[in-house]
Amino acid sequence: MKRILSLLGLAAAVLAAPIDAQTPFERALRNYELLMRGQKKLEDLSHAEREEVIALERLAKAIPRDQRSQAERCRAEEIDRVGGSPSELTLRIIGLKCSQR
């Protein structure tokens, strides 16, 4: 009888486990996205989930952002692509190409 109960307990534990088990990072990212879309409220999250979202937000703020415009990034990428020291003509072509972004 004890063996049957322990097997039933094991089966219940296996069946109760979420099918799509996630890492804390994946769960935090999913919850953050739901919060930003308004599909969840902060009050809907457990304490652990709130802590994960807060840690994710801190991490995102710690990463330096590229403050350049799209055109400036385009120019830098194109200059790197041609080897770093383009001719005057190449600079004008790059300027034309990147001004349309």
Summary of the structure (lengths in Angstrom):
residues: 101
radius of gyration: 25.6
end to end distance: 72.6
largest distance: 87.0
contacts: 195
relative contact order: 0.07
helix: 70%
strand: 0%
